[in-house]
Amino acid sequence: MIPRARLSCCLALALAAAGWGAFDTRGRLLAMALDALFFGLAFIDFARTPRPRTLRVERTLPARAGLGIDFKRTLRLESSLRRAAGLALEIDEEFGPDLEVRTPSEVGDPSGGPERAVLPASGALELVRSYRSRLRGVHRIGHVRVRISSPWRLWWRQERLGGEQTIEIEPPLLGLRRTLQLAESERWRDPGVRKLRRRGGQSEFESLRELVQGDDLRLVDWKAFAKRGRPIVRQFQEERGQELILVFDAGRRMSATSADGALGGWSKLDHALDAGLQIAAVALRQGDRVGALAFDSRVLRWIPPMRSAAQQERLRDALFDLEATDEESDLERALRELGLRHRRRAYVVILSDVADPLSIERQKRALRAASRRHKVLFAALDDPALREQAAHGGDDALLRAAAVELMDERATSLRALAAPGVRVLDALPAEAAAPLLAAWLSMRRGG
């Protein structure tokens, strides 16, 4: 039990009466009577207060929510005790530091104070609260502490009720609809269909059949001709869908966060996952086989490429809780392991950033080695704060000069990374999805 402010006032009066009785014998009996009355009323008030566990409490929240997107939690409370009607109620929830409360009345107030209500005479009481998380992963909303006021508002009776639940915070794919519309608007009706010219001029071998009039003589399979003694041609089918491997850098450089705007607090990796999964949705919709690899100094996640309706869900489940580490990224090792895990030619889209000057040659060597087997698109996610400092500077000329020098160094490094079979894209993290889509579709259309 927890005393309320009214009980404290009553206790102060009782002590005053006791003090009066100590110095005035005429008021002693009156003081004792008042104290007895006070303690009796306090006991009766507490005894009439129902226990919180007599309430039926159900909590509902979504299984998943997007990063930085408000989600609602609903508490439903029912009481079978008639004497509980009209009593004041307070509810506190245990939740982790990565969740902030978004109250219905004052959106943006992260106070997280108790919710207050009055128990109805009949029916159920529903309390709705909004939360938001700025960190991906699995988050916990813990036990519920329920306090019920006594009828005379002298006490709180409190108990902790069970019911710990979790919610998965994932990349919200904020621009997915726009990305899909962009892919359609460019009139690449089926970007996954392209004739991969091999011997015979078609794409993927299907079967052998006898030569008929009008067949291209370049399709003749001479070995089968010699074996069977009659002209045999190779029959091909057009290959629907290609290989797309999304490679996510989860090393130290990808932990930089943005400070302003609606997406403030998002890291480069948050933006990379959001943009990459949007591209995956477009590719899967058009019949591609899509896979993903995440790395820092070693390979952290590997999802083999598949073409199915469930592949987007597999990618999400494997990547939604991926966080940037303190390790230095090793792109060379990641691409070498990719070559061992996936032998077929693919489009490899790398979402990372430019290495420091001491490591740029190694990054360059890694990209060129990968381009001997794959078509490589390297998306370098810039630092918005650095670009802003270089463009507008501010009062500190020294800081602006340093920012300009770093930007020039970055531009030089980006030019050094470009090579035949390697396309380099420089983009701000929050704006990466559209230019990444355009660059990838352009590469595919160009073969």
N, C-alpha and C positions, 0 to 999 in steps of 0.2 A: 504494500500500500504506500501511497505517496500523498503527503498532506498538501492541500491546496491553499491558496492565499487567504481564503475566508477562515480556514482553520487556524492559521497563524494569527489572524486578528483576534479571534475568539480566545486563543491561548494567551495573548497579550493582556486581554481584559481579565482573564482568570488570574493571571499573575498579579495584576494590579489589585484585584480584590483580595488576594492572599496577603499582599503587602499591607493593604489597609487594615486587614484583620490582625496582622502582627503588631501593629502600633495602637490599635483601638479595640479594646476588649468588647465594646458594644457591637462592633461590626464583625466580630469573629464568626459568630454563628451564621450571619448572613453570607459572609465570604465562603464559609465551608459549604453552605447550601448551594451557592452559585457555582462553586467548583464541581460539586457532585452533579449538579444539573448539566454543566458543560460536558463533563466526561461521559455522563450517561447518554446525552444526545449524540456525542461523537461516536460512541460505541454502536448506538442504534443505527446511525446513518451509515456506518461502515457495514453493519450486518445486512442492511437492506440493499447494498450495492451488489448487483449480479457479477459473477466472475466472467471475464472475457472469453474463457473457453466455452461458455454456453452459447456463444455466437457461432454461426456457421459461416466460415470465411472461404471464398473462392477467388483466386486471382487468375486473370487471363492476360496474356501478352503474346505478341507474335513470336514465332520461332526464329524469324530472321528480320533484320532491318538494315537499311543502308547507312553507310558511314556519313555522319553529319546530318542525318534525316531524323526528324522527330518520330517517335513511335509511342503508342498509347498503351498504358497498363490500366486494366479495370479490376477493381476490388468489389466483390458483391458480398454483402453482409446480411444475414437473416438471423432474427432472434425469435425464439419460441416463448419467451417470458413476457407476459403482459406488463409486469412491473418495470421492465426495462425501457418501455416507451417514453420518449421525451428526454432521456438522459443524454448528456453531452458525451461525445466520443472523440478521441484523438488516435491517430494511427501514424506510426513511424515505420519505415522500411529500411532494411540494411542493404546498401548497394555500394559497389566499388568506386574508387576515386575516378575511374575513367568514364563514369556515367554522370551526367548533369541533369538536374531536374528542370523541366520546362513547364512551369505551372500554366494551367489553362487561362487564368486571368491576366497574368503578366508574363508573356512569353519572353524568355531570356533571363528570368530570375532564377539563379542557380542556388537559392537558399536551401532547398531541400528540407524545409521545416515540416512539422507534422500536419497532416490533413485533419480538418475538424468537421464534425457533422453532428446531427442529432438523430438518435435511433427512432425510426417511425413506429407508430402504434401497430401497424400491420404491413405486410409485404417486405420487400427487400430494399436495401440501400446500396446504391452503386456509386463508387468514387472513381473518377477517372483522373489519371495524372500522366503527363507527357514526359518522356525522357529523351535524351540524345547522347550519342557517344561519338567522340572524335578519335577513337582508336579501334581498329579492326580486331576481330578475334571473338572468343567466347567470353561473355560477360555474365556476371552473377547478380541476380536480385535475390537477396537473402530473406531471412525470417521477417515476419510482421509482428511488431509490438503494438498491442491494442490496450488503450487506457479508457476505462469507463468511469465517468464521474458519479459520485454518490448523489442521491436525490436532493440533499441539502447543500451540495457542492462544497463539502468539507474534505473529501478524499478523492484521490484517483486510485482505482484498482487496476493494476497492470499485469499483463502476462505476455510472454513471447510465444507466438503460434508458429508452428512449422510451415513448410511449404517453399523451400528454396528452389528457384528456377533459374534457367540460363537462357540467354538469347545470343544468337550469332550475328555479329556485325560484319557486313560484307561490303565490297565495293558497290556503290549505288547505281553505277552505269547511268549517270545523270543525262548524258547526251545520246543514249542509245537510239531513241526514236529519230533524232536528227541525223545520226550516223547512218542509220538504215535508209532514211530518205535521201541522203547525199549519195549513197551507193546506187540507188535507183535513178536519181536525177541525172547521173552521168551516162545513163543508157547502157551500162554494162549489165545487160539483162541476166547474163549467166557468166560472171567472171571466173567461175570454176571450169568452164569448158574452153579448152584450147587444144588444138592439134599439135601434139609433140612430134615433130617430124623425126622419124627414124628411117631405117632402110625400108623402102617400100612406100614411103610418103604418108603413112597413116599414123595412128597413135599407139594403140595397145593391142598386142596379138591376141586373137580369140581362137582361131581354128584353121585347118587346111581344107581346101575343096578343089575340085577339078576346074581347070581353066574353061571359061565360056567366052563366046565372042564379045568383044568390047572391053575385056579385062586389060589392065595395064600390065605390060610384059615385065615391068620392074617388080611386080609382086610375085613372080614365079619363084618358087622354092626349089632350087636346082638339086639339092640333096634328095628331096622327096620325089622329084622328077626322075632322077637316076634310079631310085629304089623301086618306084612303082611302074616306071616305063611309060608314063603318060604325064602330060603337063599338069602340075599341081601349083596352086597359088596360095599365098598366105592371106587369110581374112582377118581384118582388124576391126576393133570397135573404138569409137571415140571415147577417150578417157574423161569421165565426168569427175571433176574435182582434182585438186592438186594437194600437195603437202604444204602445210603451214606450221611452222614451229615458232612459238612465242618464247623468247628468252628474257627473263626478268633478272636484272641485277638487284640483289638484296644486300649489297655491301654498304660500307660506311658512307659513301657519297650519296646514297639514296635516302638517307635519314634526314636531310635538310628539309625544313618545313616552311610553309608560307605563313605570314603573320597577319595579313589583311584579307578583307573580303569575306564572302559567304563560305569560301573553302579554307579559311584561315585555320592553321593547325594541321592541314594535310601535308604529308611528306611526299617527296618525289616518288617513292614507291607506291603510295596510295594513288597518285595520278597515273603512274605507269600501269598498275593493275586495272584501273578503271578504263583507260584507253585500250589496253591490250584485250580485255574481255569484250569490249565493244567490237573490235576487229574480229575476234573469234566468233561472235554472234553473226556478223555479216558473212564470214567465210562458211560457217556451218549451214547457214540458210541457203547458200549457193551450192552446197554439195562438196565442200572441201573436207579433207582430213586435217584436223587441227590437234596439235599437241602443245605442251609447254614444258619449260625447264626453268628452274630458279637456282641461283648460285650466289655465293659470296667468294670465300677462298676455296670452296668445294661445292659440289652440286647438292642443293638442299631438297629440291622437289623435281620429280620427273613424271610427266603424264604422257604416255605414248599417244601418237596421233590416231584419231579415229574419226569416222564419219557416221554420226548417229544423233538421234534426237536427245540422247542423254549426255552427250559429250560436254555440252555447256555446263551442265550440272556437275559433272566430274571435275571440270576445270575450276569451277567455283569452290567446290568442297576442298580441293587440294590447295587452293591459293588464298582463300579469304582471310586466313589468320597469319599469313606470311608477314614477318616484320623485318625491317632493316637491322642488320647486326653491326658490331664494331669492327668486323673483319675487313681487310682490304680485298677488293674484288679481284679475282683471277679469271679474266675472260678467256685467256689462252687455255687454261685447264678445262673450263666449262665447255668450250667449243670442241676440244679434243674428246671429251667424254660424250658429247652429243654425236660426234662422228662414230663412236663405238656403239652407241645405243641405237642410232638410226642411220642405216646404210643408204636409204633411198635419197635421191635428190629432192630438195625441198626449198621453199622460201623461208628464210630464217629472219625473223624480225627481232632485233635486240633492243630492249629499252633500258638504257643505261645513261652514262654521262662520260665526257671526255676525261681520260686519265691525266694525272699530273705530268709535267714535262719529263720527269725521270722515267715514267712508265709508258709514255706514249708510243715508243718504238715497239714495245712488247704488245700493246693493244693493236697497233697497226699490223704486226706480224700475225696475230691471232685472226684478224678479220680477213687478211689475204689468204691465209691457209684454209679458212672455212669456205672462201669463195671458189676454191678449186672444185668443190663438190656442190655447193649450194649457191643460190642467189641470196645475197645478204643485204638487209636494210638495217642500218645502225641509227637508231633514234637517240640523239643526245639531248637530255632534258636539262635545260639551262636553269640558272639560279635567278628567279625574278628580282630579288633584292639587289643582286649585283648588277643586273641589267638596268634597273631603275637608278641606281647610284651612278652608273656610267653615263646615263642619258641626261639626268637632271642634276645630279650631284648634290646640291645643297650649299651650306655655308662653308663646309670643309673642303677646300680645294685639293688638299693632299689626299683625302679619301677618294675624291672623284678621279684624280690622276691615277691612283692605284687601281681603281675599278676599271678605268679605260685600258690600262695596261693588261689587266687580267683578261678583259674581253678580247683584246687583240691577240693575246697568247692563245686564247680558246679558238678564235677563228683560224689561226695558223694550224693548230692541231687538227681541227676539223678538215681542213684542206688536205692535210697529210694522210688522214685516214681514208679518204676517197680513193678508189681504185677500180679497175675493171671487175665487174661482178659485185662491187660493194657500193651501195648508195648510202650517203650520209644525210641525215635530216637533223636540223637544229630547231628546237621548239621549246616554248615555255610549257612547264608541266600541265597547267590548267587548260591549255589550248592544244594539247598534243593529238587528240583523237582525230580531228578532221584532216590535218596535214599528213598524219600517219596513214589514214585510210587512202587519201589521194596518192601518196607515194607508193603504197603497196599495190593498189590497183594499176597504177601506171607501170610498175615493174612487171606485173603479170601480163598486162596487155602487150608489153614490149617483148615478152618471151624471156 
